[in-house]
Amino acid sequence: MGDTMEKLLQTIIEELVDNRDAVEIEKVESSSVYVFEIKVAPEDVGKVIGKSGRTATAIRTIIISIARKHGKDAIVKFNDRENK
């Protein structure tokens, strides 16, 4: 299930950004939680976060809903590539 969520995240993020090649998603999975760390180019961070964080909140809501359907929790973190 984690791979499916990762592919969904990849698709959503790549459609939002200008620099698709800079998109990286790291997934860490434990028995009770999925952690997704999304890295994008610095100039694309605003596009992924959205005005007042609305886009990021929507992305998190979708991923958390899918994870909970399968009995797990999910954390989605956003970072630009320059800071990591």
Phi and psi in degrees as GROMACS dihedral restraints (atoms count N, CA, C in turn):
[ dihedral_restraints ]
;  ai    aj    ak    al  type     phi  dphi    fc
    3     4     5     6     1   -61.5    20    10
    4     5     6     7     1   -36.1    20    10
    6     7     8     9     1   -66.5    20    10
    7     8     9    10     1   -37.8    20    10
    9    10    11    12     1   -64.5    20    10
   10    11    12    13     1   -43.2    20    10
   12    13    14    15     1   -65.2    20    10
   13    14    15    16     1   -38.0    20    10
   15    16    17    18     1   -63.8    20    10
   16    17    18    19     1   -42.1    20    10
   18    19    20    21     1   -64.9    20    10
   19    20    21    22     1   -40.1    20    10
   21    22    23    24     1   -62.1    20    10
   22    23    24    25     1   -47.2    20    10
   24    25    26    27     1   -57.8    20    10
   25    26    27    28     1   -45.1    20    10
   27    28    29    30     1   -58.2    20    10
   28    29    30    31     1   -46.2    20    10
   30    31    32    33     1   -63.3    20    10
   31    32    33    34     1   -47.0    20    10
   33    34    35    36     1   -61.7    20    10
   34    35    36    37     1   -50.5    20    10
   36    37    38    39     1   -63.6    20    10
   37    38    39    40     1   -43.6    20    10
   39    40    41    42     1   -63.3    20    10
   40    41    42    43     1   -30.1    20    10
   42    43    44    45     1   -75.2    20    10
   43    44    45    46     1   -21.2    20    10
   45    46    47    48     1   -87.6    20    10
   46    47    48    49     1   -30.3    20    10
   48    49    50    51     1   -97.0    20    10
   49    50    51    52     1   163.4    20    10
   51    52    53    54     1   -87.9    20    10
   52    53    54    55     1   -37.9    20    10
   54    55    56    57     1  -100.6    20    10
   55    56    57    58     1    83.3    20    10
   57    58    59    60     1   -64.0    20    10
   58    59    60    61     1   -31.3    20    10
   60    61    62    63     1   -66.9    20    10
   61    62    63    64     1   -21.4    20    10
   63    64    65    66     1   -86.9    20    10
   64    65    66    67     1    -5.0    20    10
   66    67    68    69     1   -75.9    20    10
   67    68    69    70     1   126.4    20    10
   69    70    71    72     1  -132.7    20    10
   70    71    72    73     1   137.3    20    10
   72    73    74    75     1  -126.9    20    10
   73    74    75    76     1   121.9    20    10
   75    76    77    78     1  -105.7    20    10
   76    77    78    79     1   132.9    20    10
   78    79    80    81     1  -117.2    20    10
   79    80    81    82     1   131.7    20    10
   81    82    83    84     1  -122.8    20    10
   82    83    84    85     1   128.7    20    10
   84    85    86    87     1  -123.5    20    10
   85    86    87    88     1   131.7    20    10
   87    88    89    90     1  -119.5    20    10
   88    89    90    91     1  -172.7    20    10
   90    91    92    93     1   -68.5    20    10
   91    92    93    94     1   -20.5    20    10
   93    94    95    96     1  -125.7    20    10
   94    95    96    97     1    -5.7    20    10
   96    97    98    99     1  -149.9    20    10
   97    98    99   100     1   145.9    20    10
   99   100   101   102     1  -106.0    20    10
  100   101   102   103     1   135.0    20    10
  102   103   104   105     1  -120.0    20    10
  103   104   105   106     1   123.2    20    10
  105   106   107   108     1  -115.4    20    10
  106   107   108   109     1   124.2    20    10
  108   109   110   111     1  -110.9    20    10
  109   110   111   112     1   117.3    20    10
  111   112   113   114     1  -103.8    20    10
  112   113   114   115     1   126.5    20    10
  114   115   116   117     1  -117.9    20    10
  115   116   117   118     1   130.9    20    10
  117   118   119   120     1  -132.7    20    10
  118   119   120   121     1   168.4    20    10
  120   121   122   123     1   -63.2    20    10
  121   122   123   124     1   148.8    20    10
  123   124   125   126     1   -54.0    20    10
  124   125   126   127     1   -36.2    20    10
  126   127   128   129     1   -74.2    20    10
  127   128   129   130     1   -11.7    20    10
  129   130   131   132     1  -101.6    20    10
  130   131   132   133     1    -5.3    20    10
  132   133   134   135     1   -57.9    20    10
  133   134   135   136     1   -44.9    20    10
  135   136   137   138     1   -61.5    20    10
  136   137   138   139     1   -34.4    20    10
  138   139   140   141     1   -68.4    20    10
  139   140   141   142     1   -34.8    20    10
  141   142   143   144     1   -80.1    20    10
  142   143   144   145     1   -35.8    20    10
  144   145   146   147     1   -76.4    20    10
  145   146   147   148     1   -43.9    20    10
  147   148   149   150     1    81.4    20    10
  148   149   150   151     1   170.1    20    10
  150   151   152   153     1   -65.0    20    10
  151   152   153   154     1   124.3    20    10
  153   154   155   156     1    56.6    20    10
  154   155   156   157     1    24.3    20    10
  156   157   158   159     1    77.5    20    10
  157   158   159   160     1    13.6    20    10
  159   160   161   162     1   -64.8    20    10
  160   161   162   163     1   -41.4    20    10
  162   163   164   165     1   -66.4    20    10
  163   164   165   166     1   -45.4    20    10
  165   166   167   168     1   -60.9    20    10
  166   167   168   169     1   -41.0    20    10
  168   169   170   171     1   -63.6    20    10
  169   170   171   172     1   -41.0    20    10
  171   172   173   174     1   -64.9    20    10
  172   173   174   175     1   -43.2    20    10
  174   175   176   177     1   -61.5    20    10
  175   176   177   178     1   -45.8    20    10
  177   178   179   180     1   -61.4    20    10
  178   179   180   181     1   -42.0    20    10
  180   181   182   183     1   -60.0    20    10
  181   182   183   184     1   -44.1    20    10
  183   184   185   186     1   -62.3    20    10
  184   185   186   187     1   -49.2    20    10
  186   187   188   189     1   -66.8    20    10
  187   188   189   190     1   -41.5    20    10
  189   190   191   192     1   -63.8    20    10
  190   191   192   193     1   -40.5    20    10
  192   193   194   195     1   -62.2    20    10
  193   194   195   196     1   -43.6    20    10
  195   196   197   198     1   -64.1    20    10
  196   197   198   199     1   -44.9    20    10
  198   199   200   201     1   -62.3    20    10
  199   200   201   202     1   -43.4    20    10
  201   202   203   204     1   -66.4    20    10
  202   203   204   205     1   -31.3    20    10
  204   205   206   207     1   -60.1    20    10
  205   206   207   208     1   -28.3    20    10
  207   208   209   210     1  -103.2    20    10
  208   209   210   211     1    16.9    20    10
  210   211   212   213     1    79.0    20    10
  211   212   213   214     1    19.6    20    10
  213   214   215   216     1  -126.8    20    10
  214   215   216   217     1   169.3    20    10
  216   217   218   219     1  -106.5    20    10
  217   218   219   220     1   167.2    20    10
  219   220   221   222     1  -142.0    20    10
  220   221   222   223     1   145.4    20    10
  222   223   224   225     1  -125.4    20    10
  223   224   225   226     1   130.7    20    10
  225   226   227   228     1  -120.6    20    10
  226   227   228   229     1   120.1    20    10
  228   229   230   231     1  -113.4    20    10
  229   230   231   232     1   142.4    20    10
  231   232   233   234     1  -116.0    20    10
  232   233   234   235     1   129.3    20    10
  234   235   236   237     1  -139.2    20    10
  235   236   237   238     1   146.4    20    10
  237   238   239   240     1   -87.3    20    10
  238   239   240   241     1   155.0    20    10
  240   241   242   243     1   -65.7    20    10
  241   242   243   244     1   -24.7    20    10
  243   244   245   246     1   -70.4    20    10
  244   245   246   247     1   -31.5    20    10
  246   247   248   249     1   -86.7    20    10
  247   248   249   250     1    -7.5    20    10
